[in-house]
Amino acid sequence: MSDGRIPVAVLGATGNVGQRFIQLLENHPWFRVAELVASERSAGKTFANATDWRLGSSMPEGVRDLPVLDYHADIQSPVVFSGIPSEVAQEIEQRLAAEGHAVLSNTSTHRMEPDVPLLIPEVNPDHVAAIETQKANRGWKGYIVTNANCSTIHLVLALKPLHDAFGLDAVLVTTMQAVSGAGYPGVPSLDIIDNVVPYIGGEEEKMQTESQKMLGSFGDGGFVPADFVLSAHCNRVAVRDGHLETVSARFKRNDVTPDEVIEAFESFRAKPQELGLPSAPTQPVVVRRELNRPQPMLDRDTEHGMASVVGRVRPCPLLGMKFVVLGHNTVRGAAGASILNAELFKVEGLLPA
């Protein structure tokens, strides 16, 4: 029997991101997990029998006995959250969008397409205008909306108030990314213990292009990237959850002080906060003033994992200003980002009936 909440499907339900979707959607006031979809290896089993549950909380009772459907199943839920591998996402996500579903995707496949919004609701909510262009271009009844790469989301949340206040000219970022970002089982233990891996395939390119798309504009049917240059170094480190990033920035205004940067961070509020969306952090960028914060173990769960946490704001002799940013990579950096996008769409009347 319906309880008034919108039924949703989770694609890739047995994987790391799929499990996080299910955990975050438990007791959600607007959405109810109704369908679970995974590969042929899991299809036909109950979710409990198909899944090695790896999150700290227990598997929600409401999903334990749900059957796992295969990728070609006839999905009934109007809203689909996708955490499927990129190699199978194109055909499946496009088919569901054509059928009339709202596909909220964590997968990289469609992020940079010229009619697909790459969305952070605090940063570029106006980019939802691309949905109508997408539907007209492709003849779809539904649509695909993506959230960014896990490291990019937290970087861009921190850059947005600075870009608005001072104008970005150049950004240099070095990441120290948690092993959970590689999925499960992820990086072999003998490769990551006592080690740092200075390469994550495609990650640096994603950070550079996705940041400029989100901080740019949409108009006349197309995206215009932001006019600053960004260089990224991406590294995998032996941390379970939480990506730490060191950032140096040059602004178009050359007299910006650390106090002004901190004020820009702390005063930043946007549409999700104004609307009171259920998953929105009260403060999207949280500043820590201790000399040795933020740290993944201590700060990744700030605002239930939905905020970017910054610290060590200080002058940079090379570019002008530098700071550290930390974010939970599987909450706001993945499943939580898609859920927040869906909440915005519900309020704005963009979800299919």
C-alpha positions in Angstrom: 0.0 0.0 0.0 1.3 3.5 -0.9 2.3 5.8 1.9 2.3 8.9 -0.3 6.0 8.9 -0.9 7.4 8.7 -4.5 8.6 5.2 -5.4 12.2 5.1 -6.6 14.4 2.5 -8.2 18.1 2.1 -7.4 20.4 0.8 -10.2 23.5 -0.9 -9.1 21.8 -1.6 -5.8 24.3 -4.2 -4.5 27.4 -2.0 -5.0 29.0 0.6 -2.8 27.1 3.6 -4.2 23.9 1.6 -4.4 24.1 0.6 -0.8 24.7 4.2 0.2 21.6 5.2 -1.8 19.5 2.7 0.1 20.9 3.7 3.5 20.3 7.4 2.8 16.8 6.8 1.5 15.7 4.8 4.5 12.9 6.8 6.2 13.2 9.6 3.6 10.1 11.8 3.9 9.6 12.1 0.1 11.0 9.0 -1.5 10.5 5.2 -1.0 12.8 2.5 -2.3 10.5 0.3 -4.4 12.7 -1.4 -6.9 16.3 -2.7 -6.8 18.3 -3.4 -10.0 21.7 -5.1 -10.4 23.6 -7.3 -12.8 22.6 -10.8 -13.8 24.8 -12.2 -11.0 22.4 -10.8 -8.4 19.1 -10.8 -10.4 16.4 -13.1 -9.1 17.6 -13.2 -5.5 16.3 -11.2 -2.6 18.4 -8.1 -1.8 19.6 -9.7 1.5 20.8 -12.8 -0.3 22.4 -10.9 -3.2 24.2 -8.3 -1.1 27.3 -8.2 1.0 26.2 -5.2 3.1 29.3 -3.2 3.9 28.0 0.0 5.7 28.2 0.6 9.4 24.4 0.6 9.9 22.3 -2.5 9.4 20.6 -3.2 6.1 17.2 -1.5 6.2 14.4 -4.0 6.9 12.3 -2.5 4.1 14.6 -3.7 1.4 15.8 -7.1 2.7 13.1 -9.1 0.9 12.8 -7.0 -2.2 13.7 -9.0 -5.4 16.7 -7.8 -7.3 15.8 -7.1 -10.9 18.1 -7.3 -13.9 19.2 -4.3 -16.0 16.6 -5.0 -18.7 13.6 -5.2 -16.4 10.5 -3.1 -16.9 11.0 -0.4 -14.2 7.8 1.1 -12.8 9.2 3.8 -10.5 9.2 7.3 -12.0 12.5 8.2 -10.3 15.6 6.2 -10.9 18.9 6.6 -9.0 21.8 5.2 -10.9 25.1 3.9 -9.5 25.8 1.4 -12.3 29.3 1.0 -13.9 30.0 3.5 -16.7 30.6 0.7 -19.2 26.9 -0.3 -19.1 25.3 3.1 -18.1 24.9 4.6 -21.6 22.4 2.1 -23.0 20.5 1.6 -19.7 20.2 5.2 -18.6 19.2 6.4 -22.0 16.6 3.7 -22.4 15.0 4.6 -19.0 15.1 8.4 -19.9 13.4 7.7 -23.2 10.7 5.7 -21.5 9.9 8.7 -19.2 11.9 8.2 -16.1 13.8 10.9 -14.2 17.3 9.3 -14.1 19.5 10.9 -11.4 22.9 9.5 -12.1 26.1 9.2 -10.2 27.8 7.6 -13.2 30.3 9.6 -15.3 29.0 8.5 -18.7 26.8 11.5 -19.5 28.3 14.2 -17.3 30.0 16.2 -20.1 27.3 15.8 -22.8 26.2 19.2 -24.1 22.5 18.8 -23.1 22.9 17.0 -19.8 22.9 19.0 -16.6 25.9 18.4 -14.3 24.3 19.6 -11.1 25.1 20.8 -7.6 21.9 22.5 -6.3 23.9 25.1 -4.3 26.1 25.9 -7.3 24.2 25.8 -10.6 20.5 25.2 -10.1 19.7 27.2 -13.2 21.4 24.5 -15.3 18.1 22.4 -15.0 17.0 24.5 -18.0 19.1 22.0 -20.1 16.5 19.3 -19.4 14.0 20.8 -21.9 16.8 21.1 -24.5 17.8 17.4 -23.8 14.2 16.2 -24.2 13.8 18.1 -27.5 17.1 17.0 -28.9 16.6 13.3 -28.1 12.8 12.9 -28.2 12.8 11.5 -24.7 9.8 11.6 -22.3 12.1 11.7 -19.3 15.7 12.9 -18.8 19.1 12.3 -17.3 20.7 14.6 -14.7 24.1 13.8 -13.4 26.1 14.7 -10.3 29.8 15.3 -10.5 32.8 13.2 -9.6 33.2 12.8 -5.8 36.4 14.9 -5.5 35.0 17.6 -7.8 31.7 18.1 -5.8 33.5 19.1 -2.7 36.0 21.3 -4.5 33.3 23.1 -6.4 31.2 23.6 -3.3 34.2 25.4 -1.8 35.0 27.3 -4.9 31.5 28.6 -5.6 31.4 31.3 -2.9 34.9 32.4 -3.8 34.1 32.6 -7.5 31.0 34.7 -6.7 32.8 37.0 -4.3 36.2 37.5 -6.0 36.2 35.8 -9.4 38.5 32.8 -9.9 41.4 33.2 -12.3 43.5 30.0 -11.6 43.1 27.0 -9.3 45.6 24.3 -8.3 44.3 21.3 -6.4 46.0 18.2 -5.1 43.8 15.4 -3.8 44.3 12.6 -1.2 41.4 10.4 -2.0 39.9 7.6 0.1 40.0 4.0 -1.1 36.2 3.7 -1.0 36.2 6.0 -4.1 37.5 3.0 -6.0 34.5 0.9 -5.2 34.7 -2.6 -3.6 37.0 -4.4 -3.3 38.9 -1.3 -4.6 42.6 -1.0 -4.3 44.4 -4.2 -3.2 45.8 -3.9 0.3 49.3 -4.6 -0.7 49.2 -1.6 -3.1 47.8 0.9 -0.7 49.2 0.0 2.8 52.4 1.9 3.4 51.9 3.7 0.1 50.3 6.5 -1.8 49.3 5.9 -5.4 49.8 9.1 -7.5 47.4 8.2 -10.3 43.6 7.7 -10.5 42.5 7.0 -14.1 40.6 9.9 -15.6 40.2 11.7 -12.3 42.3 14.8 -13.0 40.6 15.4 -16.3 37.2 15.0 -14.7 38.1 17.6 -12.0 39.3 20.1 -14.6 36.4 19.8 -17.0 33.5 19.2 -14.6 34.4 22.2 -12.4 34.4 24.5 -15.3 31.0 23.2 -16.6 29.3 23.6 -13.2 30.8 27.1 -12.5 30.0 28.2 -16.0 26.6 29.2 -17.5 23.8 27.7 -19.5 22.0 29.7 -22.2 20.9 29.7 -25.8 20.7 25.9 -25.6 24.3 25.3 -24.6 26.8 25.3 -21.7 29.6 27.9 -21.5 32.5 26.8 -19.2 33.8 29.1 -16.5 36.8 31.3 -17.6 39.4 30.2 -15.1 42.1 27.5 -15.5 42.3 24.5 -13.1 45.1 22.0 -12.7 44.6 18.8 -10.6 46.9 16.2 -9.1 45.0 13.2 -7.8 46.3 10.6 -5.4 44.9 7.5 -3.6 45.7 7.2 0.1 45.0 4.6 2.8 41.8 6.3 4.2 38.5 4.5 4.1 36.1 7.5 3.5 36.7 11.2 3.0 38.6 13.0 0.3 41.1 15.6 1.4 42.2 18.3 -1.1 44.7 21.1 -0.8 43.8 24.1 -2.9 45.6 27.2 -4.1 43.6 29.9 -5.9 44.3 33.1 -7.7 41.4 35.6 -7.8 40.6 38.3 -10.3 40.8 40.7 -7.4 44.3 40.7 -6.0 43.8 42.1 -2.5 41.7 39.4 -1.0 42.4 38.6 2.6 42.0 35.3 4.5 39.3 36.9 6.7 37.3 37.7 3.5 37.7 34.2 2.2 36.5 32.8 5.5 33.5 35.2 5.5 32.6 34.1 2.0 32.7 30.4 3.1 30.7 31.0 6.3 28.0 33.2 4.8 27.4 30.9 1.8 23.8 29.7 1.5 21.9 28.8 -1.6 18.7 27.3 -2.9 18.7 24.0 -1.0 19.0 25.9 2.3 16.4 28.4 1.3 14.0 25.6 0.4 14.8 23.5 3.4 15.4 20.4 1.4 15.5 17.3 3.6 19.1 16.3 2.7 20.5 19.8 2.5 23.2 20.8 5.0 22.3 23.8 7.1 25.7 25.2 6.2 27.1 23.8 2.9 30.7 25.0 3.6 31.9 24.6 7.2 35.1 26.3 8.4 37.4 24.7 10.9 39.9 27.1 12.5 42.2 24.6 14.2 45.6 24.4 12.7 45.3 20.7 12.0 41.8 20.4 10.6 39.9 19.2 8.7 40.8 15.5 9.0 38.9 12.6 7.3 38.4 10.6 10.6 37.2 13.6 12.5 35.3 15.7 10.0 33.9 13.6 7.1 30.5 13.2 8.7 29.9 17.0 9.3 26.3 17.9 8.4 25.6 14.2 8.0 28.3 14.0 5.3 26.6 16.6 3.1 28.9 19.6 3.7 32.4 20.5 2.5 34.7 21.2 5.4 37.5 23.8 4.9 40.4 24.9 7.0 43.9 26.3 7.0 42.9 29.4 5.1 46.1 31.4 4.5 48.1 33.4 2.0 49.8 31.5 -0.9 53.0 33.0 -2.1 52.4 31.5 -5.6 48.7 32.1 -6.4 47.5 34.3 -3.5 45.3 32.1 -1.3 45.3 28.5 -0.2 43.2 26.2 2.0 42.3 22.6 2.7 38.9 21.1 1.8 37.5 17.7 3.0 34.3 15.9 2.0 32.6 12.5 2.4 33.1 10.9 -1.0 30.2 8.4 -0.9 27.6 10.6 0.8 27.8 14.2 -0.7 30.3 13.0 -3.2 28.0 10.3 -4.6 24.6 9.0 -3.5 23.7 12.0 -1.3 24.3 14.4 -4.3 21.8 12.6 -6.5 19.2 12.5 -3.7 19.6 16.2 -3.2 19.1 16.8 -6.9 15.9 14.8 -6.8 14.7 16.8 -3.8 15.2 20.0 -5.7 13.4 18.6 -8.7 10.4 17.6 -6.6 10.0 21.1 -5.1 10.3 22.6 -8.6 7.8 20.2 -10.1 10.2 18.5 -12.4 9.7 14.9 -11.4 7.4 12.7 -13.6 4.1 11.7 -12.1 
